[in-house]
Amino acid sequence: MDDDTLRSIGELAGLTGLTVKTIRFWSDAGLLPPADRTPAGYRLYGPDAPARLALVRTLRDLGVDLATIRRVLAREVGVAEIAAVHAEALDVQIRTLQLRRAVLRAAAGRGSTPEEMELMHKLAKLSDRERTGLINDFVDQAFEGLDVGPEFLAGLRAAVPRLPDDPTAEQVDAWVELAELVQDADFRAGVRRAAADQAESREQVGEPDQVAAARVAGLLRERAGAARAAGVDPASAAARPVVDELADAYARLAGRADGPEFRAWLLERLEVAADSRYERYWHLAAVVGGQSPAPALAPAVEWLVSALRSA
């Protein structure tokens, strides 16, 4: 056959590997208009038909609908433009599938009930804006009207974790737990009490030096954490040197003298703040954001609280 030869549907099927049924369907849809017909009325196609069919097959394999393909073939829209649009659509589909996979793995790891899995999926598929809104709603309710400082609130809002497009099961699990936590009324009330207490404390002793405060927190983690790990009873005589060292460090941070009155004040502050869920919030936020969580401080705080109560 030369290049001007007209071909039947059967010949095109043999040449392209497509079925007669598929070629006829595409032809009926206007994607492959016949160049002529036989005396008996059978369709014949021109020399450009194989290339046209190859393009149609490629676009269909990529998920492009027939109406759009018809526009491409009519030169109403370019292949590059269509490719860009469909690539973006595929990105969305891929992210959706990745999220579903992560939810399923997290549900399997949790041994979730159908109700828990439904909740996990609902919370995980929230948009970034909806996730940010969830955290901002928590911040607004927990700190509204309190003098915690604009920098503190800005830092909280800026630290809203973003679930990545391809999250791990651990990240999905952490986000779901975080979303449940910030919607818990008791947690919100506890955070508000702690924030109000800190505001009152600042009025009494002033704003602490952040570097010094971080140093005291490190000392608490090191000394009380080590005592706890060693099984030192907070009420025992062996605990007193650790308590004395930590009380002195906190007194210097607050600009006050150590003594029974200060220790009672310190115990009250620690008791208000000693809720492991606060630290859990930041732990979960770090996991969602793909960061390494800070070493736990809550066990050390609990040990010191017990020791101060026993004094």
Secondary structure, 3 states (H helix, E strand, C coil): CCCCCCEEHHHHHHHHCCCHHHHHHHHHCCCCCCCEECCCCCEEECCCHHHHHHHHHHHHHCCCCHHHHHHHHCCCCCHHHHHHHHHHHHHHHHHHHHHHHHHHHHHHHHCCCHHHHHHHHHHHCCCHHHHHHHHHHHHHHHHCCCCCCHHHHHHHHHCCCCCCCCCCHHHHHHHHHHHHHHCCHHHHHHHHHHHHHHHHHHHHHCCCCHHHHHHHHHHHHHHHHHHHHCCCCCCCHHHHHHHHHHHHHHHHHHCCCCCHHHHHHHHHHHHHHCCHHHHHHHHHHHHHCCCCCCCCCHHHHHHHHHHHHHC
